[in-house]
Amino acid sequence: MAIFDYAQAAPCRVSQLSREHQRIASFFQPALARAAAEYTPLEVLRIMTAAVGEAFATTRPKPGTATVLALARGLTAREELKPAEGGSLSTGDTAALLGMTRAAVLKHYQKGQLLGWRQGKQNAMRFPVWQFQEDRVLPGLDRVLRTFQEAAWMDDWAKIGFFLRPLASLQGKRPLDFLRAGDVSRVTAHAEALLE
């Protein structure tokens, strides 16, 4: 099981909070420690997101509440996507798989020809395994990714989510399923429709 990257997920440490906020955090810490001993980080994150959502649903919402809840749901979704379809590879492992240098892998990512995300304080990259077929990039992936290049709002996670989420318009299948079957034009058409 992959180790949860606390530094990537958390905006700050409890010790960096104001005294009042540290006092409030101290109420939560024993319960979170018990939960962390019994459940995976993703399960704890889901529990916390549900509890926070219900707490704010019964009170008068303050400005920014919807944004905070959306960020919490987004963090949960990211953690669900990371291990999907075989997990991810480091830059070095991706370079070895594709038979290129680490610099070439990063250049492909920067050009929008590979999917990946930054991990941890060192800004190390991780690359989803599902975008590869044997020792090459899944055929047609680059064509779909080119469609997303003009959409600034499509960050790494939005692109990854596009490929992995089942769509009603695809009879409950994922764009990745059609891409693997060689139906690149159908996936590209859905990507273009998403941007309209």
DOMI-939713 format. One record per residue (C-alpha): residue number from 1; x, y, z. Coordinates in Angstrom, 2 decimals. Last residue first. Layout:
PT  num     east    north       up
PT  NUM        X        Y        Z
...
//
This chain:
PT  num     east    north       up
PT  196   -17.64    23.27   -25.22
PT  195   -14.66    21.71   -23.37
PT  194   -16.46    18.52   -22.34
PT  193   -17.71    18.03   -25.88
PT  192   -14.10    18.09   -27.14
PT  191   -13.10    15.39   -24.64
PT  190   -16.11    13.31   -25.62
PT  189   -15.18    13.60   -29.31
PT  188   -11.58    12.65   -28.48
PT  187   -12.80     9.52   -26.67
PT  186   -14.93     8.53   -29.67
PT  185   -12.08     9.26   -32.11
PT  184    -9.65     7.12   -30.09
PT  183   -11.74     3.94   -30.33
PT  182    -8.72     1.61   -30.05
PT  181   -10.23    -0.73   -27.44
PT  180    -7.82     0.69   -24.85
PT  179    -9.09     4.19   -25.67
PT  178   -12.67     2.99   -25.27
PT  177   -11.98     1.61   -21.79
PT  176   -10.01     4.74   -20.84
PT  175   -13.02     6.91   -21.75
PT  174   -14.87     5.03   -19.00
PT  173   -17.95     2.88   -19.46
PT  172   -21.41     3.62   -18.09
PT  171   -23.07     3.47   -21.51
PT  170   -20.57     6.03   -22.87
PT  169   -22.96     8.99   -22.42
PT  168   -23.54     7.78   -18.85
PT  167   -19.82     8.27   -18.22
PT  166   -17.60     6.09   -16.02
PT  165   -14.73     8.06   -14.47
PT  164   -11.14     7.01   -15.19
PT  163   -10.18     8.98   -18.32
PT  162   -11.81    12.27   -17.29
PT  161   -10.54    11.91   -13.71
PT  160    -6.95    11.83   -14.96
PT  159    -7.55    14.98   -16.98
PT  158    -9.23    16.79   -14.08
PT  157    -6.39    15.67   -11.81
PT  156    -3.65    17.01   -14.06
PT  155    -5.34    20.40   -14.44
PT  154    -8.07    21.15   -16.97
PT  153    -8.91    24.77   -16.06
PT  152    -6.38    26.08   -18.61
PT  151    -8.32    24.44   -21.46
PT  150    -6.26    24.91   -24.64
PT  149    -4.15    21.81   -24.03
PT  148    -7.14    19.52   -23.40
PT  147    -7.61    18.39   -27.01
PT  146    -3.88    17.65   -27.23
PT  145    -4.41    15.15   -24.37
PT  144    -6.87    13.19   -26.53
PT  143    -4.35    12.90   -29.38
PT  142    -1.51    12.02   -26.97
PT  141    -3.59     9.16   -25.52
PT  140    -4.25     7.69   -28.97
PT  139    -2.02     4.66   -28.51
PT  138    -1.26     3.97   -24.82
PT  137     2.29     5.18   -24.21
PT  136     4.92     2.53   -24.82
PT  135     6.66    -0.39   -23.14
PT  134     3.65    -2.67   -22.48
PT  133     0.65    -0.37   -22.87
PT  132     1.06     2.72   -20.74
PT  131    -1.53     5.26   -19.60
PT  130    -2.78     2.81   -16.94
PT  129     0.47     3.09   -14.96
PT  128    -0.30     6.63   -13.78
PT  127     2.86     8.80   -13.69
PT  126     4.26    10.21   -10.44
PT  125     6.52    13.25   -10.35
PT  124     8.82    14.43    -7.58
PT  123     8.10    17.98    -6.48
PT  122    10.64    17.58    -3.64
PT  121     7.99    18.46    -1.08
PT  120     5.68    15.66    -2.05
PT  119     4.14    14.44    -5.27
PT  118     3.60    16.32    -8.51
PT  117     1.13    14.70   -10.87
PT  116     1.25    12.80   -14.12
PT  115    -0.26    12.38   -17.55
PT  114     1.98    12.24   -20.59
PT  113     1.99    14.19   -23.89
PT  112     1.09    17.54   -22.34
PT  111     4.34    19.23   -23.40
PT  110     5.45    19.38   -19.75
PT  109     4.83    15.63   -19.38
PT  108     6.84    14.81   -22.52
PT  107     9.65    17.04   -21.22
PT  106     9.56    15.25   -17.87
PT  105     9.92    11.87   -19.62
PT  104    12.78    13.23   -21.78
PT  103    14.62    14.49   -18.69
PT  102    14.25    11.07   -17.04
PT  101    15.92     9.56   -20.08
PT  100    14.19     7.23   -22.52
PT   99    13.43     3.52   -22.87
PT   98     9.71     3.84   -22.16
PT   97     9.72     1.53   -19.13
PT   96    13.08     2.79   -17.86
PT   95    11.98     6.41   -18.14
PT   94     8.71     5.61   -16.35
PT   93    10.64     3.90   -13.55
PT   92    12.90     6.94   -13.18
PT   91    10.00     9.39   -13.21
PT   90     8.25     7.36   -10.52
PT   89     5.43     5.02   -11.46
PT   88     1.75     5.01   -10.54
PT   87    -1.09     2.85    -9.32
PT   86    -2.17    -0.35   -11.06
PT   85    -5.51     0.68   -12.51
PT   84    -6.43     3.16    -9.79
PT   83    -3.98     3.76    -6.91
PT   82    -3.89     7.58    -7.32
PT   81    -7.54     8.09    -8.32
PT   80    -9.05     7.49    -4.87
PT   79    -6.58     9.87    -3.19
PT   78    -7.45    12.51    -5.77
PT   77   -11.19    12.06    -5.13
PT   76   -10.71    12.56    -1.38
PT   75    -8.73    15.74    -2.02
PT   74   -11.47    16.98    -4.35
PT   73   -14.18    16.27    -1.78
PT   72   -12.21    18.30     0.79
PT   71   -11.70    21.11    -1.74
PT   70   -15.43    21.15    -2.52
PT   69   -16.21    21.34     1.21
PT   68   -13.83    24.28     1.59
PT   67   -15.34    26.07    -1.40
PT   66   -18.90    25.56    -0.15
PT   65   -17.95    26.97     3.27
PT   64   -16.30    30.08     1.77
PT   63   -18.67    32.56     3.37
PT   62   -20.31    31.06     6.47
PT   61   -23.08    28.51     6.23
PT   60   -25.84    28.68     8.85
PT   59   -25.55    25.40    10.69
PT   58   -26.95    21.92    10.09
PT   57   -25.29    21.38     6.70
PT   56   -21.98    22.60     8.13
PT   55   -21.72    19.68    10.53
PT   54   -22.95    17.26     7.87
PT   53   -20.21    18.26     5.44
PT   52   -17.55    18.14     8.17
PT   51   -18.60    14.62     9.15
PT   50   -18.69    13.36     5.56
PT   49   -15.28    14.86     4.75
PT   48   -13.80    13.45     7.97
PT   47   -15.10     9.94     7.29
PT   46   -13.89    10.07     3.69
PT   45   -10.43    11.25     4.80
PT   44   -10.26     8.48     7.41
PT   43   -11.15     5.92     4.72
PT   42    -8.49     7.35     2.39
PT   41    -5.86     7.26     5.15
PT   40    -6.61     3.57     5.71
PT   39    -8.47     2.59     8.85
PT   38    -7.79     1.24    12.34
PT   37    -4.79     3.16    13.70
PT   36    -5.73     6.28    11.70
PT   35    -9.20     6.24    13.29
PT   34    -7.73     6.17    16.81
PT   33    -5.30     9.00    15.95
PT   32    -8.16    10.97    14.40
PT   31   -10.25    10.63    17.55
PT   30    -7.33    11.74    19.75
PT   29    -6.51    14.68    17.38
PT   28    -9.98    16.20    17.09
PT   27   -10.17    18.03    20.44
PT   26    -6.53    19.16    20.11
PT   25    -7.44    20.79    16.77
PT   24    -9.75    23.20    18.60
PT   23    -6.96    24.25    20.98
PT   22    -4.53    24.60    18.06
PT   21    -7.09    26.85    16.35
PT   20    -7.22    29.13    19.38
PT   19    -3.44    29.16    19.66
PT   18    -3.09    30.12    15.99
PT   17    -2.03    27.32    13.66
PT   16     1.57    26.46    12.72
PT   15     1.86    23.80    15.44
PT   14    -1.11    22.01    13.89
PT   13     0.91    21.54    10.71
PT   12     0.12    23.30     7.44
PT   11    -1.65    22.97     4.09
PT   10    -1.98    19.20     4.45
PT    9    -2.27    16.87     1.47
PT    8     1.19    17.04    -0.11
PT    7     3.06    17.03     3.21
PT    6     0.92    14.15     4.49
PT    5     1.77    11.90     1.55
PT    4    -0.10     8.74     2.38
PT    3     2.20     5.74     2.03
PT    2     1.30     3.47    -0.87
PT    1     0.00     0.00     0.00
//
